[in-house]
Amino acid sequence: MKHMRSIVTFAAIAVPGVLVATTSFLTPLTPGTLDRSPEQVRMPTADTRVICPGPLLTDDEAEGTDAEFVDDSNVSTRVVSASAPISAADGSVSAARLQVADLGGSANFDNPNSDGFISGDDPIDQTKLITGFARPGAPALTTGVETVEGTSGDLTGLATLTCGSAASNFRILAGSGAAGSNSQLLLSNPGDVPVQAEVALMTPSGQRGEPTEVSIKAGKQRAIRLGGLAGGAESLAVDVKVDGGVVSGSLQETVLDGLTPKGIDLATSGADADSQQVVTGLNGKDARLRVANPSDDLAEVSLKAYGPDGEIDIPRSSMTVVAHGVAEADLGDLEATSVILDSDQSIQASAFIGQDGEKGSADFGSVNATESLADSQIMALPRTGTGKLYLSPGQGQVQVSGMLDDGSLTQPQSIDLNPTGTTEFSPAEVSPDAVRAIVISGENASGSQSDGVHASYVVTTDSGISSVQPAPAPAGVAYRDIRLG
């Protein structure tokens, strides 16, 4: 088995009396590669912790709401967790210890350091905390993916989610306050003390009212139904800020048209606000683009779309988004498309793709704008349906290794990028055996139409469509120079 290596790069941030140098990931420097002064100290690597929100909540399970859903829905919720090998500062190579536990409760299993590990497709009935324990000089290359699959009743469709980490502030571009939509914000507190969060809703007309204060107990998850806060708003972005702690946030949405199921979805935060956003993997019916503008001024946004054969025409080439508001653009049916957004303000973006079902039913899935690929990232794959990896226009090559059931990695396979179009890739191409996760390296790739190369994986079943994105690169080794005088 060949392990992928990458080069640590440094960015220095100067502040009075202190110089902090941080890595952009991944493989820590081996001893003796650089001279270090006695005043320079290696900072410890951090554990990787992500939270999977658990089963879809129906109205009677959400605080302060009434039972509205029928009881004949057949819904399965599962989680896959994975830990891939990484080099440590001492030259050793192994995958981090991986633990899955109930949020605020006991561990379900605890796998030690290994040559690579991926769990089974485990059914869950509550919120899960997945922890990858960093070794000295080696961050934890771990992840989790949640799959919710409904095959009958009101909750028909597919929802997948790359489980996210906790943060003190984030924004999720998903959900609706319109009739027929049941959108709930799920906030999970992995800490040992209660935290207070402020929840603000951005709508097409701007921010709706004053932020709502929410308390989340230690080791607990709390659901906030958004229809009561932004009733009638067709599209939302949810802004969460936490005082004195961190929470993990996700948003679930289930949609009914009368008695006809129109889909289920799970969403979390994507790329941070910036003047450019890239959404790739738009491969479905009735694609919609959603843009949030957190600034105090009007945002003018230009759109360019790239299909598998190059730049394509779309119904909208620009958008205007009010301050602290959101806007949507209908893009029609798309195939293997990447959309690049540029603005005079810092914005955030996500998209939605759809699929028709039987007897008038339908499903939809959200696709986040992502950060550009790092030197090495991991993505656990849903164990249902068929899927493809989509890469935005770029130059050079992206390398992909597949993780098999026994935790081993296949030899890296190079994917040549299309400089003027979206590249499609099936993980099944890397091995005749089932590929349960992939490790992606963007070290030898650069964006040709945007800053960096971006990736998403879209999966479809008979009853649904959804997407997952690469887990963010874990924190690399950092150094701090203490300068006296």
C-alpha positions, 0 to 999 in steps of 0.5 A: 500500500502506498501512502500519499505525502504532501509538503507543509507550507507556512504563513507567518502572522506578525503581532507585537512581540510574537510571530506565529507560523501555521501550516496549511496541511499536511505531512509534518516536517520530519526531524532535522529538516529545518533548523529551529531556534531554542525560542521556537516551540512546536505546538500540539496538533489538535484532535478532529471532532465532528458531530452527526445530527442523528435521525430526522425530527418530526414535528411532534419531536421538536420543542413547541410544535404539534404532531403533523406527520403520518406514521407510515414513513420508513426511514433509515439513519446510518453513519459511516466513520473513517480514519486514514493513514498520515505521516507523523513528525518521527516518520511513522505512518498510521491512521489516528485512533477513532472513537464514536460516542453518543453526544454527551454519553458513552462511547459506542466503539473505540478503534486504536491507531491502525493502518487505516479504519472504516466502520460499518454502515451503522444504524443510529438513533441519536446524535453522534460525536466522532473523534479522531485523536491526533498523535504527536506531530500528526493530525487526525485524518478522520471523518464521518458521513450520515445518511438518511434514507426514506422509502415511503410516507411523508419522509421519502427521499435521500439526505446525506451529510459530511458531519461537521465540527463545532464552531463559535460562529457559522452560517447555513444556507438552507431551509425555508419558512414557506408553507409545506416546508418543515425546516429545523435548525439542530444545534449540538453542544459537545462541551461540558457546560451550557452555551448561549447562542444567537440565531439570526435569519436572513431572508430575501428582504434582509434580516428578519427581526432581532436575533433569537437567543437559545440556550443549549445544555452540555452534551445535548442537541436542541431543535429550533423550528424556523417556520415560526421565526421566518414564516412565509420566507421562501429561502433562508440563511441561518446565522449562528453566533455562540458566546463562550463556547462552540456548537455544531449546527446542521439544518434539516428540511422536509417538504410536502406538497399537500400529501405528496412528499417533495424531499428531505435534506440535511445541510451544514455550513460551507466555505467561509464568506469571500468575494468568490464562491465555487459550487460544483456537482450541479447534476440534476433537475431544477437547479437553484443557486442561493447566495447570502450577503452578510455585509452592510451593502448591496452585493452585485454577483456575477455567475459563470457556469462550466459543464463537462464540455466547457462554459455553458449558458445559464438563465442568469448571469448576475444577481443582486443581494440585499444587505444581510439578505439572501437571493435565489436564481433558478438555473434549470436542469444541469449536467456535471456543472460548476458555478463560479460566483464573483462579487464586490462583497464577501458572500456565501453560496449553496445550490440545490438539485432535484430528482423526480420520484414516483406518483408526483413525488420528488427529492432535492439535495443541497450542495455547498460551496467548498474551500479549494482542495488541500494537500490531503482530505478524506471523504467517507462515501454514502453506502447507498445508490450510485455516485460521482465525484465532480471537480471544478475547472483546473490545471494539473492533476488531482490524486485519489486513493480509495479506502476499502472495507479493511481500511487499506488504501489503494494506489493513488490514481491521477485525475487529469483536470479539464481547464475549461470544464467540470471533471467527472470521476467515479470512485469505483474506477480506483478498485474492483472492490467496494470503495468506502471512502476516498483520500483526495490530494489537490497538491498538484492542481490549481484552479483555471477559472477560479481560485483553487480546485473544488470538489463535491460528490453527488449520490442518487437512489431510486427515491432521492438525491443528495451530496457530500463534500470533502471533510476540511483538512485537519489542523497541521503542526504549528510553530510559535516563535517567542521573541523577547524584548 
